[in-house]
Amino acid sequence: MSAIPPLALTQGDPSGIGPELALKAYRARGKERLAPFFALGDPAHFARVAKALSLEVPIEETLPERANDIFERALPVVPLGVDAFGEFGAPSPEDAASTLLSIERAVECVARKEARAVVTNPISKSALYSAGFKHSGHTEFLSALATHYFGGDYRAVMMLWSQELAVVPITIHVALSEVPHLLTRELIVSTGRIVDADLKARFGLAHPRLVFAGLNPHAGEAGAMGREEIDVIAPAVAELRALGVDARGPLPADTLFHSAAREKYDVALCPTHDQALIPIKTLAFDRGVNVTLGLPFVRTSPDHGTAFDIAGKGLADPSSLIEALRLADRLTRQQL
């Protein structure tokens, strides 16, 4: 067996496109030169999806330590001991247990050095909430798992990455009306420090260049359209610079993402979710990768959802998952 541990891939919501993406990524392993990975889920469900979509992918139940040996002849699936029902396009609380256990086991595998990174398929938070899920999202659940398996206290930061652009939303899934209250100097400084540290440690950038977008149009127009830039963002950027972080801003968001502007920074940090995600999904919709910073392990994920509307139709594009697997390999291989 290779001395390099494989990547751990979660099943995602069994009713969504996650299992289909895993099968298609496995089929593309040679062409895309993918590192070995194993899926965590119900082997019978993966086999059902493969049969339903006429995807000729052999499935082999295994243990993490045997995944590398199996990878060339079959998709290695580490069973969870929990059945997945997974009717296409019909998420069910009955599948919450297997969905969550898949994520937890992936983190456990990394903690036990049976895998070197976690790659997650999309989940349905609404299905999980109906089954009593207590976390606000995927990332927050991973933070809790990191504390459980690695000790310490971790604050996870979501970065969306592509070859063309990398962005970080400082606030994430909240109403726009809440952003001015949540956007504090402390939050901006904490986020900037985590991004700076992981771009150095994970991405190998000696001097990461961070740029901060303003919250208001034209970055507030010197206070004419809001004072968040003057009272909150600019002082936070100044504090980051005093800490040795190469940070600039706040700059108007509407001129931050054209090609010439992107050459001047490595990552753009934006006060709101859509400020960050609209440009990267415009530039690299099928290739963007969700990377979680601030954790003691590498976690990547496709930059899209469960796509229940196309589940079971064979239409799911595995490009983003392939990029997530490739990036997880890159970020962990350089540290071996």
LINNOR-V913712 format. One record per backbone hydrogen bond with DSSP energy under -1.0 kcal/mol. NH is the residue of the N-H (numbers start at 1). CO is the residue of the C=O. E is the energy in kcal/mol with one decimal. If there is no record, write none. Layout:
<<NH,CO,E> <NH,CO,E>>
This chain:
<<7,36,-1.9> <8,117,-2.4> <9,38,-3.1> <10,119,-2.4> <13,122,-2.5> <16,13,-1.8> <17,306,-1.6> <21,17,-2.8> <22,18,-2.4> <23,19,-2.1> <24,20,-2.5> <25,21,-2.9> <26,22,-2.2> <27,23,-2.1> <28,24,-1.4> <29,26,-1.7> <32,28,-2.9> <34,29,-2.2> <38,7,-2.5> <39,76,-2.7> <40,9,-2.2> <41,78,-1.6> <46,42,-1.9> <47,43,-2.1> <48,44,-2.1> <49,45,-2.5> <50,46,-2.4> <51,47,-2.3> <52,48,-2.6> <53,49,-2.0> <54,51,-1.0> <55,50,-2.8> <57,55,-2.2> <60,75,-2.2> <62,77,-1.9> <66,63,-1.8> <67,64,-1.3> <70,66,-1.4> <71,67,-1.9> <73,70,-2.0> <74,70,-2.0> <75,58,-2.9> <77,60,-2.3> <78,39,-3.3> <89,15,-2.8> <90,87,-2.4> <95,92,-1.9> <96,93,-1.6> <99,95,-2.2> <100,96,-2.6> <101,97,-2.3> <102,98,-2.0> <103,99,-1.3> <104,100,-2.5> <105,101,-2.8> <106,102,-1.7> <107,103,-2.0> <108,104,-2.4> <109,105,-2.6> <110,106,-1.7> <111,107,-2.5> <112,108,-2.1> <113,110,-1.5> <114,109,-3.0> <115,109,-1.2> <116,6,-2.2> <118,298,-2.8> <119,8,-3.1> <120,300,-2.4> <128,124,-1.7> <129,125,-3.3> <130,126,-1.9> <131,128,-1.1> <132,129,-1.9> <133,128,-2.3> <141,137,-1.8> <142,138,-2.1> <143,139,-1.9> <144,140,-1.9> <145,141,-2.3> <146,142,-2.5> <147,143,-1.9> <148,144,-2.1> <149,145,-2.8> <150,146,-2.5> <151,147,-1.4> <157,293,-2.4> <159,291,-2.7> <160,167,-2.8> <161,289,-3.3> <162,165,-1.3> <167,160,-2.6> <168,268,-2.5> <170,270,-3.7> <174,172,-1.7> <178,175,-1.7> <182,178,-1.7> <183,179,-2.4> <184,182,-1.8> <188,184,-2.2> <189,185,-2.6> <190,186,-2.6> <191,187,-2.5> <192,188,-2.6> <193,189,-2.4> <194,190,-2.0> <195,191,-2.5> <196,192,-2.5> <197,193,-2.5> <198,194,-2.4> <199,195,-2.3> <200,196,-1.4> <201,197,-2.8> <202,198,-2.9> <203,198,-1.4> <205,199,-2.5> <210,246,-3.1> <211,267,-2.0> <212,248,-2.5> <213,269,-2.6> <214,251,-2.8> <219,216,-1.7> <220,217,-1.5> <221,218,-1.8> <224,221,-1.8> <225,220,-2.7> <226,223,-1.0> <231,227,-3.3> <232,228,-2.2> <233,228,-2.3> <234,229,-2.6> <236,232,-1.7> <237,233,-2.5> <238,234,-2.4> <239,235,-2.1> <240,236,-2.3> <241,237,-2.3> <242,238,-2.0> <243,239,-1.2> <244,241,-1.6> <245,240,-2.5> <247,245,-1.5> <248,210,-1.7> <251,212,-2.2> <255,252,-1.2> <256,253,-1.3> <262,258,-2.2> <264,261,-1.7> <265,262,-1.1> <266,209,-2.6> <267,209,-1.6> <268,166,-2.2> <269,211,-3.0> <270,168,-2.8> <276,272,-1.1> <277,273,-2.5> <278,274,-2.1> <280,276,-1.1> <281,277,-2.3> <282,278,-1.5> <283,279,-2.2> <284,280,-2.8> <288,284,-1.7> <289,161,-2.5> <290,301,-3.2> <291,159,-3.7> <292,299,-2.3> <293,157,-3.4> <300,118,-2.1> <301,290,-1.5> <303,288,-1.3> <304,302,-1.2> <310,307,-1.6> <313,310,-2.1> <322,318,-2.9> <323,319,-2.4> <324,320,-2.1> <325,321,-2.7> <326,322,-2.5> <327,323,-2.7> <328,324,-2.3> <329,325,-2.0> <330,326,-2.3> <331,327,-2.9> <332,328,-1.4> <333,329,-2.8> <334,330,-1.4> <335,332,-1.1> <336,333,-1.5>>
